[in-house]
């Protein structure tokens, strides 16, 4: 019986994992509704009294976010002699947002981006993946920096809990990993891979990934630019949350969001849901409630942010459907 169960899981692993993650997301959203709202009318009341202009401004931050993500991505691709236009990359970023709603974690769309650019630019899949990896890590570093900035601005506790130690540890880990990427020899990483046979085999299997990552030690200025773009992107997300909260009558001050948004972004990367749905919304409510916000308003704010993400995803889906009708056969490298 045990062997049959294992065999069934092995054959249907992807389907089972998706079903489980959808179940987690749906359960968390249902839990949010059941615990935070008296009835549907309470949501309608908050939305009726909300500031529609601030809602529109909050949604508009996604336009800048899409553009800066494409520009950051292009900067990294240029180091590998890949010349794709901002328009092309922006379209792929939007499509990635669409797939984020169906793939595990909030970075599920990166899988599509990896494969799509690998195919379009005719580069190894490992090269494309490593570029996305650098891009994502730059985002994590910028999140850590914003969290530290929040500490210096006086945001050191949530309720009675101090956040100084965990933020400091997180920041130090990010700094160490950054140094490893820029100068792997400093920590003897290259010697470590040569010393252990299984690590050497891993390196051989992922050679294109390692070769691309190693190449970035010669592009320190590029990495600095990418980090700056990541700061801008992270600030756009912070504005998205801040303006959405103001729209429903929550005024925590932007300093709180300098800490809150990076933490929520990390939480949504936990691979137990679809697109981070459910995790994100409940995390927003828990943190805001810890800061003294009425839970019902915090829940509406979280759902408003979710709806905005779904709108961007729908736009990405439309772009995905229409793209074949607008793309010309690729006869030369697509340049800006």
C-alpha positions as a printed Julia matrix, in Angstrom:
336×3 Matrix{Float64}:
   0.0    0.0     0.0
   2.82   2.37    0.93
   4.6    1.67   -2.37
   1.39   2.4    -4.3
   0.96   5.73   -2.52
   4.59   6.67   -3.22
   4.23   5.61   -6.86
   1.0    7.59   -7.26
   2.59  10.69   -5.71
   5.67  10.39   -7.92
   3.57  10.18  -11.09
   1.25  13.02  -10.09
   3.66  15.1    -8.01
   3.16  18.41   -9.84
  -0.63  18.14   -9.9
  -0.82  17.17   -6.22
   1.51  20.03   -5.19
  -0.58  22.56   -7.13
  -3.81  21.26   -5.57
  -2.27  21.47   -2.09
  -1.04  25.03   -2.66
  -4.37  26.15   -4.08
  -6.03  24.61   -1.03
  -3.68  26.55    1.28
  -4.35  29.84   -0.54
  -8.11  29.39   -0.61
  -8.17  28.28    3.05
  -6.15  31.31    4.15
  -8.36  33.74    2.23
 -11.52  32.09    3.61
 -10.0   32.27    7.1
  -9.35  35.98    6.57
 -12.99  36.61    5.62
 -14.39  34.5     8.46
 -12.25  36.08   11.18
 -12.07  39.72   10.1
 -15.48  40.65    8.69
 -18.9   40.69   10.31
 -20.55  40.45    6.9
 -20.14  41.68    3.32
 -21.71  45.03    4.15
 -18.75  45.95    6.39
 -16.39  45.61    3.41
 -18.71  47.7     1.23
 -18.91  50.43    3.87
 -15.11  50.77    4.09
 -14.76  50.79    0.3
 -17.53  53.39   -0.12
 -15.77  55.78    2.24
 -12.34  55.09    0.67
 -10.35  57.63   -1.36
 -10.64  56.53   -5.01
  -7.85  58.89   -6.14
  -5.39  57.28   -3.74
  -6.54  53.85   -4.95
  -5.77  54.86   -8.54
  -2.36  56.23   -7.53
  -1.62  53.0    -5.65
  -2.5   50.94   -8.72
  -0.36  53.2   -10.93
   2.79  52.23   -9.02
   2.61  48.9   -10.87
   3.29  50.74  -14.14
   6.57  52.1   -12.78
   7.3   48.72  -11.17
   6.94  46.91  -14.5
   9.19  49.4   -16.28
  11.95  49.42  -13.65
  11.89  45.6   -13.46
  12.36  45.41  -17.23
  15.18  47.97  -17.09
  16.94  46.1   -14.27
  16.6   42.83  -16.18
  17.92  44.4   -19.39
  20.98  45.73  -17.54
  21.87  42.19  -16.43
  21.1   40.62  -19.82
  23.4   43.11  -21.56
  26.37  41.62  -19.69
  25.67  38.33  -21.51
  25.41  40.07  -24.92
  21.63  39.71  -24.93
  19.89  42.71  -26.51
  16.17  42.69  -25.89
  14.11  45.9   -25.88
  12.45  47.38  -22.81
   9.07  46.89  -24.53
   9.75  43.18  -25.04
  10.98  42.68  -21.49
   8.09  44.72  -20.04
   5.65  42.44  -21.86
   7.4   39.37  -20.43
   7.33  40.89  -16.93
   3.56  41.44  -17.25
   3.07  37.86  -18.47
   5.17  36.71  -15.52
   2.72  38.57  -13.26
  -0.08  36.55  -14.87
   1.71  33.26  -14.17
   2.41  34.4   -10.59
  -1.3   33.82   -9.97
  -1.01  30.14  -10.93
   2.46  29.08   -9.86
   3.89  28.43   -6.36
   5.08  31.44   -4.3
   5.23  35.06   -5.43
   8.19  34.28   -7.71
   6.42  31.62   -9.79
   6.34  33.99  -12.77
  10.14  34.0   -12.76
  10.01  30.45  -14.09
   8.18  31.71  -17.18
  10.57  34.65  -17.54
  13.54  32.3   -17.35
  12.26  29.99  -20.07
  10.9   32.74  -22.31
  14.09  34.79  -22.46
  16.2   31.65  -22.84
  14.16  30.81  -25.94
  13.97  34.35  -27.34
  17.64  35.22  -26.82
  18.88  31.69  -27.58
  20.96  31.49  -24.43
  21.41  28.52  -22.05
  18.59  28.05  -19.58
  21.14  28.15  -16.74
  22.37  31.57  -17.88
  18.84  32.93  -17.96
  18.08  31.41  -14.54
  21.21  32.83  -12.94
  20.33  36.33  -14.17
  16.88  36.04  -12.62
  18.58  34.76   -9.45
  20.85  37.84   -9.29
  17.85  40.07   -9.98
  15.83  38.49   -7.17
  18.72  38.61   -4.73
  19.21  42.31   -5.46
  15.57  42.71   -4.48
  16.17  40.87   -1.2
  19.19  43.08   -0.44
  17.17  46.25   -1.11
  14.44  44.91    1.18
  17.01  44.34    3.93
  18.37  47.88    3.5
  14.89  49.4     3.76
  14.24  47.37    6.92
  17.48  48.74    8.43
  16.5   52.28    7.41
  13.21  51.76    9.25
  15.21  50.84   12.38
  17.25  54.02   12.16
  14.05  56.04   11.73
  12.78  54.65   15.02
  10.62  51.74   13.88
  12.06  49.13   16.26
   9.05  47.25   17.64
   5.78  45.63   16.59
   3.55  45.7    19.6
   5.84  44.63   22.46
   8.21  42.66   20.22
  11.59  44.12   19.26
  12.61  43.65   15.6
  16.19  44.92   15.94
  17.95  41.53   16.23
  16.13  39.67   13.41
  16.52  42.63   11.01
  20.23  42.93   11.85
  20.83  39.19   11.31
  18.94  39.29    8.0
  20.99  42.29    6.84
  24.32  40.64    7.77
  23.36  37.45    5.87
  22.54  39.55    2.78
  25.9   41.36    3.01
  27.81  38.05    3.26
  26.0   36.55    0.24
  26.63  39.75   -1.74
  30.36  39.52   -1.01
  30.35  35.85   -2.04
  28.79  36.75   -5.4
  31.2   39.63   -6.04
  34.32  37.87   -4.74
  33.78  34.1    -4.14
  37.5   33.49   -3.51
  37.35  35.61   -0.34
  35.44  32.87    1.5
  37.13  30.01   -0.35
  33.88  28.95   -2.05
  35.73  27.81   -5.18
  38.08  25.63   -3.07
  35.11  24.19   -1.2
  33.51  23.0    -4.46
  36.78  21.38   -5.54
  37.3   19.7    -2.17
  34.01  17.79   -2.01
  33.1   15.43   -4.83
  29.33  15.89   -4.6
  29.72  19.68   -4.77
  31.97  19.33   -7.8
  29.35  17.17   -9.53
  26.69  19.75   -8.66
  28.86  22.45  -10.18
  29.33  20.45  -13.37
  25.58  19.9   -13.76
  24.87  23.58  -13.17
  27.95  24.84  -14.99
  26.12  27.53  -16.99
  24.58  28.9   -13.8
  27.91  29.03  -11.96
  29.77  30.46  -14.96
  27.23  33.28  -15.29
  27.3   34.02  -11.56
  31.11  34.06  -11.59
  31.12  36.43  -14.57
  29.39  39.1   -12.49
  32.51  39.6   -10.37
  33.78  41.54  -13.42
  30.64  43.66  -13.55
  30.65  45.38  -10.17
  29.29  48.67  -11.57
  26.48  46.77  -13.28
  25.6   45.11   -9.97
  25.58  48.54   -8.31
  23.16  49.83  -10.97
  20.98  46.76  -10.51
  20.93  47.38   -6.76
  19.84  51.0    -7.33
  17.03  49.81   -9.64
  16.03  47.33   -6.94
  15.8   50.15   -4.37
  13.53  52.06   -6.75
  11.39  48.98   -7.36
  11.12  48.22   -3.64
  10.11  51.82   -2.96
   7.4   51.54   -5.65
   5.99  48.5    -3.81
   6.19  50.41   -0.51
   4.24  53.28   -2.1
   1.7   50.78   -3.44
   1.0   49.5     0.09
   1.2   52.95    1.7
  -1.24  54.6    -0.73
  -3.64  51.62   -0.55
  -3.67  51.89    3.24
  -4.27  55.65    3.13
  -7.13  55.04    0.68
  -9.04  53.01    3.29
  -8.23  55.36    6.16
  -5.1   53.73    7.63
  -2.29  56.19    8.38
   0.68  54.41    9.9
   3.28  56.67    8.33
   5.56  55.53    5.54
   8.3   54.45    7.97
   6.18  51.48    9.06
   5.92  50.33    5.44
   9.7   50.54    4.98
   9.8   47.58    7.36
   6.47  45.94    6.65
   6.73  45.51    2.87
  10.15  43.76    2.85
   8.95  41.33    5.52
   5.74  40.56    3.64
   7.69  40.13    0.39
   9.89  37.49    2.05
   6.87  35.73    3.56
   5.16  35.42    0.17
   8.2   33.53   -1.15
   7.42  30.59    1.18
   6.43  27.79   -1.27
   3.17  26.67    0.32
   0.66  28.77   -1.62
  -0.14  29.98   -5.13
   1.37  33.36   -5.88
   1.69  34.06   -2.16
  -2.1   34.52   -2.04
  -3.39  34.09    1.49
   0.05  34.41    3.05
   0.37  38.02    1.94
  -3.08  39.08    3.1
  -2.88  37.46    6.52
   0.66  38.8     7.06
  -0.57  42.33    6.31
  -3.39  42.0     8.85
  -1.15  40.51   11.56
   1.53  43.21   11.22
  -0.95  46.09   10.94
  -2.96  44.79   13.9
   0.3   44.67   15.89
   0.72  48.35   15.06
  -2.74  49.18   16.41
  -4.76  49.21   13.17
  -8.35  47.97   13.29
  -8.22  44.43   11.86
 -11.25  44.93    9.61
  -9.62  47.9     7.86
  -6.3   46.05    7.61
  -8.1   43.11    5.97
  -9.79  45.39    3.42
  -6.42  46.97    2.66
  -4.87  43.52    2.13
  -7.69  42.5    -0.23
  -7.35  45.79   -2.12
  -3.65  45.08   -2.69
  -4.54  41.55   -3.83
  -7.11  42.87   -6.32
  -4.48  45.23   -7.78
  -2.09  42.32   -8.24
  -4.85  40.31   -9.92
  -5.6   43.25  -12.25
  -1.94  43.4   -13.29
  -2.03  39.61  -13.76
  -5.12  39.86  -15.99
  -3.36  42.5   -18.11
  -0.41  40.12  -18.33
  -2.76  37.33  -19.45
  -4.17  39.56  -22.21
  -0.62  40.41  -23.34
   0.19  36.67  -23.38
  -2.81  35.93  -25.6
  -2.2   38.84  -27.98
   1.6   38.63  -28.15
   1.77  36.12  -31.04
  -0.24  38.55  -33.22
   2.18  41.42  -32.65
   5.53  39.67  -32.6
   7.43  39.51  -35.86
   9.51  36.45  -36.74
  12.9   36.87  -35.09
  15.46  37.45  -37.84
  17.95  39.46  -35.83
  18.7   40.27  -32.25
  15.94  42.43  -30.8
  17.62  45.69  -29.84
  16.35  48.73  -28.17
